[in-house]
Amino acid sequence: MSTAVNALKKLWRGLQPLPRAFWGYYVAGCILFFLCVAAIGGLLNLYLPVARPIAYTIGPFIIWAYWITASVGVWRSAGAAGAGKLPIAAKIVVVLLAVIFAFRMLNGGASQFVAVIVEASRNLGVRN
């Protein structure tokens, strides 16, 4: 298996040190992952407009899958780290961001997500 897959397996199982799990995978990893997916989606949108609905649908799910993996990894790494301020703070951040995400999805985010996909499907092949 590749090094990246092994690293993600270790993260998922909580075997990464907490600072690496939180700062490396959760903070920096989520930002970089979002930027990469957004860049690929933007290029698809620009050069292959027919793929716009697919990019708008799959892109967020790919980002969410990574975010969930990183969240579980941080939670488990914090549990393995034992007592202290850093494990508690890491768990608070994970819970807080999950609550914010759920609140936004329940208060119009999900319908807005669907509206973007529907609009992209309607405008197939139309460049702005």
Backbone as XML, in Angstrom:
<?xml version="1.0"?>
<chain id="A" units="angstrom">
  <residue number="1" name="MET">
    <atom name="N" x="0.827" y="-1.183" z="0.000"/>
    <atom name="CA" x="0.000" y="0.000" z="0.000"/>
    <atom name="C" x="0.871" y="1.246" z="0.000"/>
  </residue>
  <residue number="2" name="SER">
    <atom name="N" x="0.285" y="2.308" z="-0.469"/>
    <atom name="CA" x="1.053" y="3.540" z="-0.556"/>
    <atom name="C" x="1.263" y="4.153" z="0.819"/>
  </residue>
  <residue number="3" name="THR">
    <atom name="N" x="2.221" y="5.034" z="0.890"/>
    <atom name="CA" x="2.526" y="5.734" z="2.134"/>
    <atom name="C" x="1.352" y="6.595" z="2.580"/>
  </residue>
  <residue number="4" name="ALA">
    <atom name="N" x="0.681" y="7.263" z="1.613"/>
    <atom name="CA" x="-0.458" y="8.124" z="1.948"/>
    <atom name="C" x="-1.599" y="7.313" z="2.551"/>
  </residue>
  <residue number="5" name="VAL">
    <atom name="N" x="-1.879" y="6.156" z="1.976"/>
    <atom name="CA" x="-2.957" y="5.304" z="2.496"/>
    <atom name="C" x="-2.604" y="4.813" z="3.894"/>
  </residue>
  <residue number="6" name="ASN">
    <atom name="N" x="-1.366" y="4.412" z="4.091"/>
    <atom name="CA" x="-0.945" y="3.966" z="5.422"/>
    <atom name="C" x="-1.027" y="5.090" z="6.447"/>
  </residue>
  <residue number="7" name="ALA">
    <atom name="N" x="-0.664" y="6.305" z="6.033"/>
    <atom name="CA" x="-0.743" y="7.450" z="6.934"/>
    <atom name="C" x="-2.191" y="7.741" z="7.309"/>
  </residue>
  <residue number="8" name="LEU">
    <atom name="N" x="-3.101" y="7.658" z="6.325"/>
    <atom name="CA" x="-4.525" y="7.889" z="6.614"/>
    <atom name="C" x="-5.103" y="6.780" z="7.491"/>
  </residue>
  <residue number="9" name="LYS">
    <atom name="N" x="-4.646" y="5.544" z="7.291"/>
    <atom name="CA" x="-5.084" y="4.445" z="8.163"/>
    <atom name="C" x="-4.631" y="4.693" z="9.599"/>
  </residue>
  <residue number="10" name="LYS">
    <atom name="N" x="-3.379" y="5.127" z="9.755"/>
    <atom name="CA" x="-2.866" y="5.438" z="11.089"/>
    <atom name="C" x="-3.650" y="6.599" z="11.703"/>
  </residue>
  <residue number="11" name="LEU">
    <atom name="N" x="-3.976" y="7.595" z="10.874"/>
    <atom name="CA" x="-4.767" y="8.721" z="11.363"/>
    <atom name="C" x="-6.132" y="8.238" z="11.833"/>
  </residue>
  <residue number="12" name="TRP">
    <atom name="N" x="-6.828" y="7.459" z="11.005"/>
    <atom name="CA" x="-8.167" y="6.963" z="11.327"/>
    <atom name="C" x="-8.168" y="6.171" z="12.636"/>
  </residue>
  <residue number="13" name="ARG">
    <atom name="N" x="-7.113" y="5.412" z="12.841"/>
    <atom name="CA" x="-7.031" y="4.569" z="14.043"/>
    <atom name="C" x="-6.554" y="5.330" z="15.274"/>
  </residue>
  <residue number="14" name="GLY">
    <atom name="N" x="-6.187" y="6.594" z="15.097"/>
    <atom name="CA" x="-5.699" y="7.389" z="16.222"/>
    <atom name="C" x="-4.270" y="7.101" z="16.587"/>
  </residue>
  <residue number="15" name="LEU">
    <atom name="N" x="-3.495" y="6.582" z="15.635"/>
    <atom name="CA" x="-2.108" y="6.215" z="15.908"/>
    <atom name="C" x="-1.116" y="7.325" z="15.569"/>
  </residue>
  <residue number="16" name="GLN">
    <atom name="N" x="-1.604" y="8.429" z="15.032"/>
    <atom name="CA" x="-0.738" y="9.578" z="14.760"/>
    <atom name="C" x="-0.604" y="10.383" z="16.053"/>
  </residue>
  <residue number="17" name="PRO">
    <atom name="N" x="0.562" y="10.986" z="16.289"/>
    <atom name="CA" x="0.672" y="11.875" z="17.450"/>
    <atom name="C" x="-0.334" y="13.015" z="17.312"/>
  </residue>
  <residue number="18" name="LEU">
    <atom name="N" x="-0.902" y="13.446" z="18.433"/>
    <atom name="CA" x="-1.959" y="14.456" z="18.392"/>
    <atom name="C" x="-1.548" y="15.742" z="17.671"/>
  </residue>
  <residue number="19" name="PRO">
    <atom name="N" x="-0.362" y="16.314" z="17.916"/>
    <atom name="CA" x="-0.007" y="17.537" z="17.183"/>
    <atom name="C" x="0.008" y="17.335" z="15.668"/>
  </residue>
  <residue number="20" name="ARG">
    <atom name="N" x="0.513" y="16.196" z="15.210"/>
    <atom name="CA" x="0.526" y="15.918" z="13.767"/>
    <atom name="C" x="-0.890" y="15.701" z="13.253"/>
  </residue>
  <residue number="21" name="ALA">
    <atom name="N" x="-1.696" y="14.968" z="14.024"/>
    <atom name="CA" x="-3.083" y="14.719" z="13.601"/>
    <atom name="C" x="-3.862" y="16.024" z="13.501"/>
  </residue>
  <residue number="22" name="PHE">
    <atom name="N" x="-3.729" y="16.885" z="14.507"/>
    <atom name="CA" x="-4.509" y="18.120" z="14.523"/>
    <atom name="C" x="-3.965" y="19.144" z="13.529"/>
  </residue>
  <residue number="23" name="TRP">
    <atom name="N" x="-2.703" y="19.542" z="13.699"/>
    <atom name="CA" x="-2.150" y="20.611" z="12.859"/>
    <atom name="C" x="-1.829" y="20.138" z="11.442"/>
  </residue>
  <residue number="24" name="GLY">
    <atom name="N" x="-1.342" y="18.920" z="11.330"/>
    <atom name="CA" x="-0.949" y="18.419" z="10.008"/>
    <atom name="C" x="-2.114" y="17.957" z="9.162"/>
  </residue>
  <residue number="25" name="TYR">
    <atom name="N" x="-2.943" y="17.079" z="9.731"/>
    <atom name="CA" x="-4.034" y="16.500" z="8.951"/>
    <atom name="C" x="-5.320" y="17.316" z="9.037"/>
  </residue>
  <residue number="26" name="TYR">
    <atom name="N" x="-5.658" y="17.780" z="10.245"/>
    <atom name="CA" x="-6.943" y="18.458" z="10.418"/>
    <atom name="C" x="-6.907" y="19.888" z="9.898"/>
  </residue>
  <residue number="27" name="VAL">
    <atom name="N" x="-5.931" y="20.648" z="10.298"/>
    <atom name="CA" x="-5.884" y="22.060" z="9.899"/>
    <atom name="C" x="-5.272" y="22.197" z="8.503"/>
  </residue>
  <residue number="28" name="ALA">
    <atom name="N" x="-3.974" y="21.923" z="8.380"/>
    <atom name="CA" x="-3.290" y="22.104" z="7.091"/>
    <atom name="C" x="-3.838" y="21.146" z="6.037"/>
  </residue>
  <residue number="29" name="GLY">
    <atom name="N" x="-4.093" y="19.903" z="6.428"/>
    <atom name="CA" x="-4.597" y="18.913" z="5.476"/>
    <atom name="C" x="-5.948" y="19.292" z="4.897"/>
  </residue>
  <residue number="30" name="CYS">
    <atom name="N" x="-6.857" y="19.748" z="5.744"/>
    <atom name="CA" x="-8.185" y="20.144" z="5.256"/>
    <atom name="C" x="-8.086" y="21.351" z="4.328"/>
  </residue>
  <residue number="31" name="ILE">
    <atom name="N" x="-7.242" y="22.316" z="4.677"/>
    <atom name="CA" x="-7.075" y="23.491" z="3.815"/>
    <atom name="C" x="-6.491" y="23.086" z="2.463"/>
  </residue>
  <residue number="32" name="LEU">
    <atom name="N" x="-5.419" y="22.305" z="2.483"/>
    <atom name="CA" x="-4.790" y="21.881" z="1.228"/>
    <atom name="C" x="-5.716" y="20.990" z="0.403"/>
  </residue>
  <residue number="33" name="PHE">
    <atom name="N" x="-6.422" y="20.104" z="1.071"/>
    <atom name="CA" x="-7.348" y="19.220" z="0.364"/>
    <atom name="C" x="-8.447" y="20.028" z="-0.312"/>
  </residue>
  <residue number="34" name="PHE">
    <atom name="N" x="-8.999" y="21.009" z="0.411"/>
    <atom name="CA" x="-10.021" y="21.885" z="-0.160"/>
    <atom name="C" x="-9.476" y="22.637" z="-1.367"/>
  </residue>
  <residue number="35" name="LEU">
    <atom name="N" x="-8.284" y="23.201" z="-1.238"/>
    <atom name="CA" x="-7.697" y="23.966" z="-2.346"/>
    <atom name="C" x="-7.451" y="23.085" z="-3.578"/>
  </residue>
  <residue number="36" name="CYS">
    <atom name="N" x="-6.974" y="21.869" z="-3.356"/>
    <atom name="CA" x="-6.736" y="20.951" z="-4.482"/>
    <atom name="C" x="-8.042" y="20.566" z="-5.176"/>
  </residue>
  <residue number="37" name="VAL">
    <atom name="N" x="-9.054" y="20.207" z="-4.394"/>
    <atom name="CA" x="-10.346" y="19.835" z="-4.976"/>
    <atom name="C" x="-10.969" y="21.031" z="-5.689"/>
  </residue>
  <residue number="38" name="ALA">
    <atom name="N" x="-10.860" y="22.217" z="-5.094"/>
    <atom name="CA" x="-11.404" y="23.427" z="-5.727"/>
    <atom name="C" x="-10.670" y="23.745" z="-7.022"/>
  </residue>
  <residue number="39" name="ALA">
    <atom name="N" x="-9.354" y="23.567" z="-7.043"/>
    <atom name="CA" x="-8.580" y="23.821" z="-8.270"/>
    <atom name="C" x="-8.967" y="22.844" z="-9.365"/>
  </residue>
  <residue number="40" name="ILE">
    <atom name="N" x="-9.091" y="21.583" z="-9.030"/>
    <atom name="CA" x="-9.500" y="20.579" z="-10.029"/>
    <atom name="C" x="-10.910" y="20.881" z="-10.524"/>
  </residue>
  <residue number="41" name="GLY">
    <atom name="N" x="-11.810" y="21.213" z="-9.602"/>
    <atom name="CA" x="-13.172" y="21.574" z="-9.997"/>
    <atom name="C" x="-13.203" y="22.812" z="-10.872"/>
  </residue>
  <residue number="42" name="GLY">
    <atom name="N" x="-12.381" y="23.800" z="-10.528"/>
    <atom name="CA" x="-12.310" y="25.008" z="-11.342"/>
    <atom name="C" x="-11.790" y="24.742" z="-12.741"/>
  </residue>
  <residue number="43" name="LEU">
    <atom name="N" x="-10.781" y="23.896" z="-12.846"/>
    <atom name="CA" x="-10.253" y="23.544" z="-14.164"/>
    <atom name="C" x="-11.279" y="22.767" z="-14.982"/>
  </residue>
  <residue number="44" name="LEU">
    <atom name="N" x="-11.973" y="21.847" z="-14.334"/>
    <atom name="CA" x="-13.037" y="21.115" z="-15.029"/>
    <atom name="C" x="-14.127" y="22.072" z="-15.495"/>
  </residue>
  <residue number="45" name="ASN">
    <atom name="N" x="-14.495" y="23.006" z="-14.646"/>
    <atom name="CA" x="-15.518" y="23.981" z="-14.972"/>
    <atom name="C" x="-15.096" y="24.842" z="-16.160"/>
  </residue>
  <residue number="46" name="LEU">
    <atom name="N" x="-13.836" y="25.194" z="-16.201"/>
    <atom name="CA" x="-13.325" y="26.067" z="-17.246"/>
    <atom name="C" x="-13.147" y="25.338" z="-18.576"/>
  </residue>
  <residue number="47" name="TYR">
    <atom name="N" x="-12.552" y="24.161" z="-18.525"/>
    <atom name="CA" x="-12.187" y="23.464" z="-19.757"/>
    <atom name="C" x="-13.145" y="22.350" z="-20.161"/>
  </residue>
  <residue number="48" name="LEU">
    <atom name="N" x="-13.985" y="21.915" z="-19.258"/>
    <atom name="CA" x="-14.936" y="20.848" z="-19.571"/>
    <atom name="C" x="-16.268" y="21.170" z="-18.892"/>
  </residue>
  <residue number="49" name="PRO">
    <atom name="N" x="-16.993" y="22.182" z="-19.402"/>
    <atom name="CA" x="-18.223" y="22.634" z="-18.749"/>
    <atom name="C" x="-19.260" y="21.538" z="-18.557"/>
  </residue>
  <residue number="50" name="VAL">
    <atom name="N" x="-19.223" y="20.524" z="-19.393"/>
    <atom name="CA" x="-20.188" y="19.430" z="-19.283"/>
    <atom name="C" x="-20.002" y="18.669" z="-17.966"/>
  </residue>
  <residue number="51" name="ALA">
    <atom name="N" x="-18.816" y="18.757" z="-17.373"/>
    <atom name="CA" x="-18.535" y="18.055" z="-16.116"/>
    <atom name="C" x="-18.903" y="18.888" z="-14.890"/>
  </residue>
  <residue number="52" name="ARG">
    <atom name="N" x="-19.427" y="20.080" z="-15.105"/>
    <atom name="CA" x="-19.749" y="20.981" z="-13.988"/>
    <atom name="C" x="-20.668" y="20.334" z="-12.955"/>
  </residue>
  <residue number="53" name="PRO">
    <atom name="N" x="-21.801" y="19.724" z="-13.344"/>
    <atom name="CA" x="-22.665" y="19.113" z="-12.315"/>
    <atom name="C" x="-21.964" y="17.993" z="-11.550"/>
  </residue>
  <residue number="54" name="ILE">
    <atom name="N" x="-21.130" y="17.245" z="-12.244"/>
    <atom name="CA" x="-20.402" y="16.155" z="-11.591"/>
    <atom name="C" x="-19.405" y="16.730" z="-10.583"/>
  </residue>
  <residue number="55" name="ALA">
    <atom name="N" x="-18.673" y="17.767" z="-11.003"/>
    <atom name="CA" x="-17.695" y="18.390" z="-10.109"/>
    <atom name="C" x="-18.378" y="19.014" z="-8.901"/>
  </residue>
  <residue number="56" name="TYR">
    <atom name="N" x="-19.513" y="19.675" z="-9.119"/>
    <atom name="CA" x="-20.242" y="20.312" z="-8.022"/>
    <atom name="C" x="-20.851" y="19.279" z="-7.071"/>
  </residue>
  <residue number="57" name="THR">
    <atom name="N" x="-21.114" y="18.093" z="-7.571"/>
    <atom name="CA" x="-21.693" y="17.039" z="-6.731"/>
    <atom name="C" x="-20.611" y="16.268" z="-5.992"/>
  </residue>
  <residue number="58" name="ILE">
    <atom name="N" x="-19.604" y="15.817" z="-6.713"/>
    <atom name="CA" x="-18.584" y="14.949" z="-6.123"/>
    <atom name="C" x="-17.587" y="15.714" z="-5.260"/>
  </residue>
  <residue number="59" name="GLY">
    <atom name="N" x="-17.235" y="16.936" z="-5.678"/>
    <atom name="CA" x="-16.231" y="17.712" z="-4.957"/>
    <atom name="C" x="-16.517" y="17.861" z="-3.470"/>
  </residue>
  <residue number="60" name="PRO">
    <atom name="N" x="-17.703" y="18.351" z="-3.100"/>
    <atom name="CA" x="-17.979" y="18.480" z="-1.655"/>
    <atom name="C" x="-17.947" y="17.149" z="-0.906"/>
  </residue>
  <residue number="61" name="PHE">
    <atom name="N" x="-18.402" y="16.076" z="-1.547"/>
    <atom name="CA" x="-18.376" y="14.781" z="-0.867"/>
    <atom name="C" x="-16.953" y="14.297" z="-0.636"/>
  </residue>
  <residue number="62" name="ILE">
    <atom name="N" x="-16.053" y="14.585" z="-1.567"/>
    <atom name="CA" x="-14.644" y="14.225" z="-1.385"/>
    <atom name="C" x="-14.056" y="15.019" z="-0.226"/>
  </residue>
  <residue number="63" name="ILE">
    <atom name="N" x="-14.372" y="16.310" z="-0.178"/>
    <atom name="CA" x="-13.880" y="17.154" z="0.917"/>
    <atom name="C" x="-14.451" y="16.677" z="2.243"/>
  </residue>
  <residue number="64" name="TRP">
    <atom name="N" x="-15.743" y="16.388" z="2.285"/>
    <atom name="CA" x="-16.370" y="15.916" z="3.526"/>
    <atom name="C" x="-15.772" y="14.589" z="3.982"/>
  </residue>
  <residue number="65" name="ALA">
    <atom name="N" x="-15.479" y="13.694" z="3.037"/>
    <atom name="CA" x="-14.887" y="12.403" z="3.405"/>
    <atom name="C" x="-13.532" y="12.605" z="4.078"/>
  </residue>
  <residue number="66" name="TYR">
    <atom name="N" x="-12.711" y="13.499" z="3.527"/>
    <atom name="CA" x="-11.415" y="13.775" z="4.150"/>
    <atom name="C" x="-11.617" y="14.417" z="5.526"/>
  </residue>
  <residue number="67" name="TRP">
    <atom name="N" x="-12.531" y="15.392" z="5.607"/>
    <atom name="CA" x="-12.756" y="16.098" z="6.865"/>
    <atom name="C" x="-13.228" y="15.127" z="7.957"/>
  </residue>
  <residue number="68" name="ILE">
    <atom name="N" x="-14.114" y="14.215" z="7.610"/>
    <atom name="CA" x="-14.592" y="13.222" z="8.578"/>
    <atom name="C" x="-13.445" y="12.321" z="9.021"/>
  </residue>
  <residue number="69" name="THR">
    <atom name="N" x="-12.623" y="11.880" z="8.064"/>
    <atom name="CA" x="-11.467" y="11.049" z="8.396"/>
    <atom name="C" x="-10.523" y="11.783" z="9.338"/>
  </residue>
  <residue number="70" name="ALA">
    <atom name="N" x="-10.237" y="13.051" z="9.025"/>
    <atom name="CA" x="-9.344" y="13.841" z="9.872"/>
    <atom name="C" x="-9.968" y="14.082" z="11.244"/>
  </residue>
  <residue number="71" name="SER">
    <atom name="N" x="-11.282" y="14.319" z="11.289"/>
    <atom name="CA" x="-11.968" y="14.552" z="12.568"/>
    <atom name="C" x="-11.905" y="13.322" z="13.460"/>
  </residue>
  <residue number="72" name="VAL">
    <atom name="N" x="-12.202" y="12.168" z="12.892"/>
    <atom name="CA" x="-12.145" y="10.917" z="13.662"/>
    <atom name="C" x="-10.713" y="10.668" z="14.130"/>
  </residue>
  <residue number="73" name="GLY">
    <atom name="N" x="-9.754" y="10.912" z="13.258"/>
    <atom name="CA" x="-8.350" y="10.710" z="13.612"/>
    <atom name="C" x="-7.904" y="11.611" z="14.751"/>
  </residue>
  <residue number="74" name="VAL">
    <atom name="N" x="-8.302" y="12.881" z="14.695"/>
    <atom name="CA" x="-7.950" y="13.806" z="15.772"/>
    <atom name="C" x="-8.618" y="13.367" z="17.073"/>
  </residue>
  <residue number="75" name="TRP">
    <atom name="N" x="-9.875" y="12.991" z="17.002"/>
    <atom name="CA" x="-10.606" y="12.555" z="18.200"/>
    <atom name="C" x="-9.913" y="11.343" z="18.838"/>
  </residue>
  <residue number="76" name="ARG">
    <atom name="N" x="-9.583" y="10.374" z="18.014"/>
    <atom name="CA" x="-8.944" y="9.163" z="18.544"/>
    <atom name="C" x="-7.522" y="9.439" z="19.028"/>
  </residue>
  <residue number="77" name="SER">
    <atom name="N" x="-6.793" y="10.288" z="18.316"/>
    <atom name="CA" x="-5.442" y="10.647" z="18.758"/>
    <atom name="C" x="-5.492" y="11.416" z="20.070"/>
  </residue>
  <residue number="78" name="ALA">
    <atom name="N" x="-6.505" y="12.253" z="20.235"/>
    <atom name="CA" x="-6.671" y="12.989" z="21.493"/>
    <atom name="C" x="-6.978" y="12.021" z="22.629"/>
  </residue>
  <residue number="79" name="GLY">
    <atom name="N" x="-7.786" y="11.009" z="22.351"/>
    <atom name="CA" x="-8.080" y="10.001" z="23.365"/>
    <atom name="C" x="-6.843" y="9.212" z="23.758"/>
  </residue>
  <residue number="80" name="ALA">
    <atom name="N" x="-6.002" y="8.925" z="22.762"/>
    <atom name="CA" x="-4.780" y="8.165" z="23.031"/>
    <atom name="C" x="-3.725" y="9.021" z="23.726"/>
  </residue>
  <residue number="81" name="ALA">
    <atom name="N" x="-3.826" y="10.332" z="23.583"/>
    <atom name="CA" x="-2.832" y="11.233" z="24.189"/>
    <atom name="C" x="-3.002" y="11.343" z="25.697"/>
  </residue>
  <residue number="82" name="GLY">
    <atom name="N" x="-4.138" y="10.931" z="26.201"/>
    <atom name="CA" x="-4.362" y="10.983" z="27.642"/>
    <atom name="C" x="-4.893" y="12.325" z="28.095"/>
  </residue>
  <residue number="83" name="ALA">
    <atom name="N" x="-4.681" y="12.616" z="29.369"/>
    <atom name="CA" x="-5.194" y="13.858" z="29.948"/>
    <atom name="C" x="-4.306" y="15.032" z="29.553"/>
  </residue>
  <residue number="84" name="GLY">
    <atom name="N" x="-4.899" y="16.201" z="29.640"/>
    <atom name="CA" x="-4.144" y="17.412" z="29.327"/>
    <atom name="C" x="-5.014" y="18.410" z="28.596"/>
  </residue>
  <residue number="85" name="LYS">
    <atom name="N" x="-4.465" y="19.603" z="28.424"/>
    <atom name="CA" x="-5.224" y="20.669" z="27.779"/>
    <atom name="C" x="-5.334" y="20.472" z="26.272"/>
  </residue>
  <residue number="86" name="LEU">
    <atom name="N" x="-4.270" y="20.017" z="25.626"/>
    <atom name="CA" x="-4.287" y="19.865" z="24.168"/>
    <atom name="C" x="-5.317" y="18.831" z="23.698"/>
  </residue>
  <residue number="87" name="PRO">
    <atom name="N" x="-5.405" y="17.650" z="24.317"/>
    <atom name="CA" x="-6.449" y="16.706" z="23.886"/>
    <atom name="C" x="-7.860" y="17.249" z="24.066"/>
  </residue>
  <residue number="88" name="ILE">
    <atom name="N" x="-8.095" y="17.954" z="25.157"/>
    <atom name="CA" x="-9.422" y="18.530" z="25.391"/>
    <atom name="C" x="-9.715" y="19.611" z="24.362"/>
  </residue>
  <residue number="89" name="ALA">
    <atom name="N" x="-8.731" y="20.480" z="24.106"/>
    <atom name="CA" x="-8.915" y="21.555" z="23.121"/>
    <atom name="C" x="-9.162" y="20.984" z="21.723"/>
  </residue>
  <residue number="90" name="ALA">
    <atom name="N" x="-8.440" y="19.931" z="21.362"/>
    <atom name="CA" x="-8.615" y="19.314" z="20.045"/>
    <atom name="C" x="-10.025" y="18.743" z="19.893"/>
  </residue>
  <residue number="91" name="LYS">
    <atom name="N" x="-10.510" y="18.084" z="20.920"/>
    <atom name="CA" x="-11.867" y="17.529" z="20.872"/>
    <atom name="C" x="-12.919" y="18.638" z="20.811"/>
  </residue>
  <residue number="92" name="ILE">
    <atom name="N" x="-12.689" y="19.729" z="21.527"/>
    <atom name="CA" x="-13.631" y="20.850" z="21.486"/>
    <atom name="C" x="-13.702" y="21.435" z="20.074"/>
  </residue>
  <residue number="93" name="VAL">
    <atom name="N" x="-12.547" y="21.591" z="19.427"/>
    <atom name="CA" x="-12.524" y="22.129" z="18.063"/>
    <atom name="C" x="-13.259" y="21.200" z="17.106"/>
  </residue>
  <residue number="94" name="VAL">
    <atom name="N" x="-13.025" y="19.906" z="17.220"/>
    <atom name="CA" x="-13.687" y="18.937" z="16.338"/>
    <atom name="C" x="-15.205" y="19.000" z="16.530"/>
  </residue>
  <residue number="95" name="VAL">
    <atom name="N" x="-15.662" y="19.005" z="17.761"/>
    <atom name="CA" x="-17.101" y="19.059" z="18.035"/>
    <atom name="C" x="-17.686" y="20.385" z="17.566"/>
  </residue>
  <residue number="96" name="LEU">
    <atom name="N" x="-17.002" y="21.477" z="17.845"/>
    <atom name="CA" x="-17.493" y="22.797" z="17.463"/>
    <atom name="C" x="-17.656" y="22.918" z="15.949"/>
  </residue>
  <residue number="97" name="LEU">
    <atom name="N" x="-16.665" y="22.480" z="15.194"/>
    <atom name="CA" x="-16.771" y="22.555" z="13.732"/>
    <atom name="C" x="-17.843" y="21.610" z="13.191"/>
  </residue>
  <residue number="98" name="ALA">
    <atom name="N" x="-18.021" y="20.451" z="13.817"/>
    <atom name="CA" x="-19.078" y="19.531" z="13.387"/>
    <atom name="C" x="-20.457" y="20.139" z="13.653"/>
  </residue>
  <residue number="99" name="VAL">
    <atom name="N" x="-20.616" y="20.795" z="14.790"/>
    <atom name="CA" x="-21.899" y="21.440" z="15.121"/>
    <atom name="C" x="-22.171" y="22.585" z="14.145"/>
  </residue>
  <residue number="100" name="ILE">
    <atom name="N" x="-21.155" y="23.392" z="13.856"/>
    <atom name="CA" x="-21.321" y="24.493" z="12.896"/>
    <atom name="C" x="-21.714" y="23.951" z="11.524"/>
  </residue>
  <residue number="101" name="PHE">
    <atom name="N" x="-21.044" y="22.898" z="11.075"/>
    <atom name="CA" x="-21.363" y="22.290" z="9.780"/>
    <atom name="C" x="-22.804" y="21.785" z="9.774"/>
  </residue>
  <residue number="102" name="ALA">
    <atom name="N" x="-23.199" y="21.050" z="10.804"/>
    <atom name="CA" x="-24.566" y="20.515" z="10.863"/>
    <atom name="C" x="-25.591" y="21.642" z="10.902"/>
  </residue>
  <residue number="103" name="PHE">
    <atom name="N" x="-25.326" y="22.686" z="11.680"/>
    <atom name="CA" x="-26.235" y="23.828" z="11.771"/>
    <atom name="C" x="-26.412" y="24.498" z="10.419"/>
  </residue>
  <residue number="104" name="ARG">
    <atom name="N" x="-25.302" y="24.696" z="9.709"/>
    <atom name="CA" x="-25.389" y="25.333" z="8.395"/>
    <atom name="C" x="-26.127" y="24.455" z="7.385"/>
  </residue>
  <residue number="105" name="MET">
    <atom name="N" x="-25.909" y="23.163" z="7.436"/>
    <atom name="CA" x="-26.598" y="22.272" z="6.495"/>
    <atom name="C" x="-28.097" y="22.240" z="6.799"/>
  </residue>
  <residue number="106" name="LEU">
    <atom name="N" x="-28.452" y="22.253" z="8.059"/>
    <atom name="CA" x="-29.869" y="22.209" z="8.434"/>
    <atom name="C" x="-30.578" y="23.536" z="8.203"/>
  </residue>
  <residue number="107" name="ASN">
    <atom name="N" x="-29.852" y="24.625" z="8.163"/>
    <atom name="CA" x="-30.446" y="25.950" z="7.998"/>
    <atom name="C" x="-30.194" y="26.520" z="6.607"/>
  </residue>
  <residue number="108" name="GLY">
    <atom name="N" x="-30.444" y="25.736" z="5.596"/>
    <atom name="CA" x="-30.381" y="26.228" z="4.232"/>
    <atom name="C" x="-29.187" y="25.766" z="3.426"/>
  </residue>
  <residue number="109" name="GLY">
    <atom name="N" x="-28.180" y="25.248" z="4.074"/>
    <atom name="CA" x="-26.984" y="24.814" z="3.350"/>
    <atom name="C" x="-27.250" y="23.648" z="2.418"/>
  </residue>
  <residue number="110" name="ALA">
    <atom name="N" x="-28.045" y="22.693" z="2.868"/>
    <atom name="CA" x="-28.340" y="21.529" z="2.034"/>
    <atom name="C" x="-29.160" y="21.930" z="0.815"/>
  </residue>
  <residue number="111" name="SER">
    <atom name="N" x="-30.166" y="22.782" z="1.008"/>
    <atom name="CA" x="-30.976" y="23.208" z="-0.143"/>
    <atom name="C" x="-30.163" y="24.084" z="-1.086"/>
  </residue>
  <residue number="112" name="GLN">
    <atom name="N" x="-29.265" y="24.886" z="-0.545"/>
    <atom name="CA" x="-28.397" y="25.703" z="-1.402"/>
    <atom name="C" x="-27.460" y="24.807" z="-2.211"/>
  </residue>
  <residue number="113" name="PHE">
    <atom name="N" x="-26.943" y="23.762" z="-1.596"/>
    <atom name="CA" x="-26.078" y="22.794" z="-2.274"/>
    <atom name="C" x="-26.817" y="22.158" z="-3.453"/>
  </residue>
  <residue number="114" name="VAL">
    <atom name="N" x="-28.048" y="21.726" z="-3.216"/>
    <atom name="CA" x="-28.851" y="21.118" z="-4.280"/>
    <atom name="C" x="-29.157" y="22.143" z="-5.371"/>
  </residue>
  <residue number="115" name="ALA">
    <atom name="N" x="-29.442" y="23.382" z="-4.989"/>
    <atom name="CA" x="-29.741" y="24.429" z="-5.968"/>
    <atom name="C" x="-28.551" y="24.691" z="-6.887"/>
  </residue>
  <residue number="116" name="VAL">
    <atom name="N" x="-27.354" y="24.665" z="-6.355"/>
    <atom name="CA" x="-26.154" y="24.872" z="-7.170"/>
    <atom name="C" x="-26.004" y="23.748" z="-8.181"/>
  </residue>
  <residue number="117" name="ILE">
    <atom name="N" x="-26.254" y="22.525" z="-7.760"/>
    <atom name="CA" x="-26.139" y="21.383" z="-8.670"/>
    <atom name="C" x="-27.206" y="21.469" z="-9.768"/>
  </residue>
  <residue number="118" name="VAL">
    <atom name="N" x="-28.428" y="21.805" z="-9.398"/>
    <atom name="CA" x="-29.514" y="21.917" z="-10.373"/>
    <atom name="C" x="-29.203" y="23.028" z="-11.372"/>
  </residue>
  <residue number="119" name="GLU">
    <atom name="N" x="-28.743" y="24.159" z="-10.879"/>
    <atom name="CA" x="-28.406" y="25.283" z="-11.766"/>
    <atom name="C" x="-27.266" y="24.912" z="-12.708"/>
  </residue>
  <residue number="120" name="ALA">
    <atom name="N" x="-26.278" y="24.205" z="-12.203"/>
    <atom name="CA" x="-25.172" y="23.765" z="-13.048"/>
    <atom name="C" x="-25.667" y="22.810" z="-14.130"/>
  </residue>
  <residue number="121" name="SER">
    <atom name="N" x="-26.613" y="21.959" z="-13.787"/>
    <atom name="CA" x="-27.171" y="21.028" z="-14.766"/>
    <atom name="C" x="-27.947" y="21.760" z="-15.848"/>
  </residue>
  <residue number="122" name="ARG">
    <atom name="N" x="-28.638" y="22.814" z="-15.480"/>
    <atom name="CA" x="-29.410" y="23.595" z="-16.444"/>
    <atom name="C" x="-28.508" y="24.348" z="-17.420"/>
  </residue>
  <residue number="123" name="ASN">
    <atom name="N" x="-27.366" y="24.779" z="-16.949"/>
    <atom name="CA" x="-26.473" y="25.597" z="-17.752"/>
    <atom name="C" x="-25.357" y="24.804" z="-18.425"/>
  </residue>
  <residue number="124" name="LEU">
    <atom name="N" x="-25.601" y="23.548" z="-18.684"/>
    <atom name="CA" x="-24.577" y="22.715" z="-19.315"/>
    <atom name="C" x="-24.070" y="23.358" z="-20.596"/>
  </residue>
  <residue number="125" name="GLY">
    <atom name="N" x="-22.773" y="23.482" z="-20.657"/>
    <atom name="CA" x="-22.172" y="23.987" z="-21.886"/>
    <atom name="C" x="-22.226" y="25.496" z="-22.030"/>
  </residue>
  <residue number="126" name="VAL">
    <atom name="N" x="-22.836" y="26.205" z="-21.110"/>
    <atom name="CA" x="-22.918" y="27.655" z="-21.194"/>
    <atom name="C" x="-21.770" y="28.245" z="-20.396"/>
  </residue>
  <residue number="127" name="ARG">
    <atom name="N" x="-20.926" y="29.050" z="-21.040"/>
    <atom name="CA" x="-19.800" y="29.678" z="-20.361"/>
    <atom name="C" x="-20.181" y="31.101" z="-19.991"/>
  </residue>
  <residue number="128" name="ASN">
    <atom name="N" x="-19.791" y="31.495" z="-18.802"/>
    <atom name="CA" x="-20.061" y="32.871" z="-18.349"/>
    <atom name="C" x="-18.923" y="33.788" z="-18.719"/>
  </residue>
</chain>
